[in-house]
Amino acid sequence: MTYKGYCVLKNFVKTFNAEAVELVVIGRDKNIENDYSEEIQQFCEANHIPAFFKTQEFEIKSEYIFVISWRWMIKSHKKIIVLHDSLLPRYRGFAPLVNCLINNEKKTGVTALFASDDYDCGDIIAQQSVEISYPIKINKAIELITPLYSELVNSIAKNYFLNEEIHGCKQNDNDATYSLWRDEEDYFINWNDSAANIKRFIDAVGYPYKGACSIVDNELVRILDATITDDLVIENRDVGKVIFFRENCPVVVCKTGLLRLDSIVNENNNEIFFNKFRLRFSHL
């Protein structure tokens, strides 16, 4: 599933040919703008690879299953290799890359591991890492780590085709951290935070996700881009209020710092331009 799954599949077929793939199972995710399910299906059709959506019936005969961007439990006696968006055992769980960017991590990566009963606790087969430079938007971070997926999958597959044993190393549970699932409420901006943290949050939950949101004039809006501006001494620092406009964009007071909102859209993804001064951005 997703751009990562699409790229891994294309690179795998380019490296080993289409006959190396028994079948592809495709998932859909309504929480992202493009889950690449159609692109994956079209690629499979063009290369004569059997493909099924997860709601369809299918049978897997291969010894190994690679799982890319998959959010569901898989009941199978096959050996399942999961690709996870973090350097395990840190950031076990959900949305690890998003939370990694929000937390201002300077390095991230991808881990290949064997599936286990407890999520992301299986033995680690291999890892690849990459440095992060800020500011960075989530779609660029995805592009940054996607080649690591292909490197790991192709390396493991090469060992398999050479009849070499694929084995993993046990994780150190004492070093484990966890990344919680995120829902619609988690897209809301906490204006009682620093402008730097809010800017990083906006970048981390943008496309292909829904985008950071706030309430203004009783309407839910999404902030797709923002710029940190020089702070001022504000006697009554009421966070979320617009202090003035710069380049026709509202500048909002944060707990520390000011944030210019450069791109605001409504729920229909139509850009919004405000023409009044007294505005407050707030949570639910």
WOPE-V754634 format. One record per pair of residues at least 12 apart in sequence whose ideal C-beta (glycine too) atoms are under 8 Angstrom apart, sorted by the first residue. I is the first residue (numbers start at 0). J is the second residue. Records with the same first field share a line. If there is no record, write none. Layout:
# WOPE-V754634
I=J ; J
This chain:
# WOPE-V754634
0=25 ; 26 ; 27 ; 28 ; 34 ; 35 ; 36 ; 39 ; 67 ; 68 ; 69 ; 70
1=28 ; 31 ; 34 ; 35 ; 67 ; 68 ; 207
2=33 ; 35 ; 141 ; 142 ; 145 ; 207
3=67 ; 68 ; 82 ; 141 ; 144 ; 145 ; 148
4=35 ; 39 ; 67 ; 68
5=35 ; 38 ; 39 ; 42
6=145 ; 146 ; 148 ; 149
7=65 ; 67 ; 82 ; 145 ; 148 ; 149 ; 152
8=20 ; 23 ; 39 ; 42 ; 43
9=42
10=149 ; 152 ; 153
11=149 ; 152 ; 153 ; 156
12=42 ; 46 ; 48
14=153 ; 156
15=153 ; 156 ; 160
17=46 ; 47 ; 48
19=156 ; 160
20=48
21=49 ; 59 ; 60 ; 61
22=48 ; 49 ; 50 ; 51 ; 57 ; 59
23=39 ; 43 ; 48 ; 49 ; 50 ; 51
24=50 ; 51 ; 52 ; 53 ; 57 ; 59
25=39 ; 40 ; 50 ; 51 ; 52 ; 53
26=52 ; 53 ; 68 ; 69 ; 70 ; 71
27=52 ; 53
28=70
30=208 ; 209
31=207 ; 208 ; 209
32=206 ; 207 ; 208 ; 209
33=207
36=52
53=71
59=75 ; 77
61=77
62=77 ; 78 ; 159
63=77 ; 78 ; 79 ; 80 ; 159 ; 165
64=77 ; 78 ; 79 ; 80
65=80 ; 82 ; 152
66=79 ; 80 ; 81 ; 82 ; 114
67=82 ; 148 ; 152
68=82
69=81
73=114
78=113 ; 165
79=113 ; 114
80=111 ; 112 ; 113 ; 114 ; 124 ; 155 ; 165
81=111 ; 112 ; 113 ; 114 ; 119 ; 121
82=109 ; 110 ; 111 ; 148 ; 151 ; 152
83=95 ; 109 ; 110 ; 111 ; 112 ; 119
84=96 ; 99 ; 107 ; 109 ; 144
85=99 ; 107 ; 108 ; 109 ; 110 ; 178
86=106 ; 107 ; 108 ; 110 ; 126 ; 128
87=110 ; 112 ; 119 ; 123 ; 126 ; 170 ; 175
88=119 ; 120 ; 170 ; 171 ; 172 ; 174 ; 175 ; 176
89=174 ; 175 ; 176
90=176 ; 177 ; 178
91=118 ; 119 ; 120 ; 175 ; 176 ; 177 ; 178
92=118 ; 119 ; 177 ; 178 ; 179 ; 180
93=178 ; 179 ; 180 ; 181
94=178 ; 179 ; 180 ; 181
95=178
96=137 ; 140 ; 141 ; 144
97=137 ; 181 ; 203 ; 204 ; 208
98=178 ; 179 ; 203
99=131
100=131 ; 135 ; 137 ; 140 ; 199 ; 202 ; 203
101=196 ; 199 ; 200 ; 203
103=133 ; 199
104=131
105=130 ; 131
106=128 ; 129 ; 130 ; 131
107=128 ; 129 ; 131 ; 140 ; 144
108=126 ; 127 ; 128 ; 129 ; 144 ; 147
109=126 ; 127 ; 144 ; 147 ; 148 ; 151
110=123 ; 125 ; 126
111=123 ; 124 ; 125 ; 126 ; 151 ; 152 ; 155
112=124 ; 167 ; 170
113=167
120=170 ; 172 ; 175
121=167 ; 170
122=166 ; 167 ; 168 ; 169 ; 170
123=167 ; 168 ; 169 ; 170
124=151 ; 155 ; 165 ; 166 ; 167
125=151 ; 154 ; 155
126=151
127=147 ; 150 ; 151
128=147
129=143 ; 144 ; 147
131=143
133=199
134=198 ; 199 ; 202
135=202
136=202 ; 203 ; 205 ; 206
137=202 ; 203 ; 204 ; 205 ; 206 ; 207 ; 208
138=205 ; 206 ; 207
141=207
181=204
183=209
184=283
185=204
186=204 ; 208 ; 209 ; 210 ; 211 ; 212 ; 221
187=211 ; 212 ; 213 ; 282 ; 283
188=200 ; 201 ; 211 ; 212 ; 213 ; 222 ; 280 ; 282
189=282
190=213 ; 238 ; 239 ; 251 ; 252 ; 253 ; 254 ; 280 ; 281 ; 282
191=238 ; 253 ; 254
192=253 ; 254
193=253 ; 254 ; 255 ; 256
194=227 ; 228 ; 230 ; 253 ; 255 ; 256 ; 257 ; 258
195=227 ; 256
197=211 ; 225 ; 253 ; 258
198=225 ; 226 ; 227 ; 258
201=222 ; 223 ; 224 ; 225
205=223 ; 224
206=223
209=221
210=222 ; 223 ; 264
211=223
213=239 ; 280 ; 281 ; 282
214=280 ; 281 ; 282 ; 283
215=273 ; 278 ; 279 ; 280 ; 281
216=278
218=265
219=265 ; 266
220=263 ; 264 ; 265 ; 271
221=263 ; 264 ; 265 ; 266
222=260 ; 262 ; 263
223=262 ; 263 ; 264
224=260 ; 261 ; 262
225=258 ; 259 ; 260 ; 261 ; 262
226=258 ; 259 ; 261
227=256 ; 257 ; 258 ; 259
228=245 ; 250 ; 256 ; 257 ; 258 ; 259
229=257
230=255 ; 256 ; 257
231=257
233=252
236=252 ; 254
237=252
238=252 ; 253 ; 254
239=251 ; 252 ; 279 ; 280 ; 281
240=252 ; 278 ; 279 ; 280
241=276 ; 277 ; 278 ; 279 ; 280
242=257
243=276
244=276
245=259
246=259
247=272
248=260 ; 261
249=273 ; 278
251=280
260=280
